[in-house]
């Protein structure tokens, strides 16, 4: 991910200096921007974890469906075990 630099005009506009009035100091703006970036990253990480868990659940259900199509035996047991292993890949994420 590349770092985006603000132009002098953008900084003056965002800091309110173009209107003859300072709305935020540059330090306040930089701190608020860092906080916003951290919040965005936290949401992105949580969303990614949730998406992986949803996909893992769908894969496990697919394997269970395959197991139900098999007669009881080694293949059926192996598919059921595989489904459980998929769900338990990261146990702390399982709810």
N, C-alpha and C positions, 0 to 999 in steps of 0.2 A: 504494500500500500504506500503510495507516495505522499509526501508531506506537501500540503497546499499552503503557499505563502500569500498573504493579503497584500494588495497594492497599497501605496500610500493613500490613495483616494478612498479605498475601502476602509482602511483603518480610521481615517479622519471621519468618514461618514458614520461608521459603527460607533466610534467614540464620541460622536456628536460635535466634533470640532469645526465641521464645515458650517454649522449654524451659529457659530460664535458662542456655543455653550457646551461644556463637557458633561455628557450624560454619565459616562463611566470613565474611570482612569484606565490606562492601558493595562495596568496590573490587574484591576478588577475584571476587565474583559478577558485577559489571558486566563485568569483563574476560573471564570465562568465557562470559558471555552473548554478548558481541560476537564472540568466537571461534566459538561455535556458529553464530551467524547467518552469519558469513563462510563457514563450511564448508557450511552449507545452501545458500547462494547459489552456491557453486562447483559443488556437485553439480547444482543446478537448471540452471545454465548449460550444463554438460557434457551433461546429459540432453537439454536442448533442442536442442543442436547435433547430437547423435546422432539424435534424432527427425527433424530436418530432413534429415539425410543419408540416412536410411532412406527417407523420402518421396521425396526427389530420385531415389534409385536406382529406386524403384518407378515413378516417372513416366518415367524414361529407358527402363526395360524395356517399359513400355506403348507408348511411341513406337517402339521397335525392333520390337515385335510388329506394329504398324501398317505399318512399313516392309517387313516380311517378307511382308505380304499384297499388297503392290504389285509390279507388274512392274518390272524394272530400268528406271530412267529418272530424270527430274528429280525426281519426287515421292518416289521411294524414296531417292534421294540426299539430298534435303532433309530427310526424316524421320530418316535416319541422322545427318546433321549436327546436327539439332535435339537428338537424343538425346545426342550427345557434348557439345553446348553445355550441356545440363542438368547433366550430370555434372561439367563443368568450371566451373560457375558460381562456385565458390570452390575453386580447385585445391588449396589447402593442406589442405582437409578430405578430399580424395579419397585413399583408401589403396589 
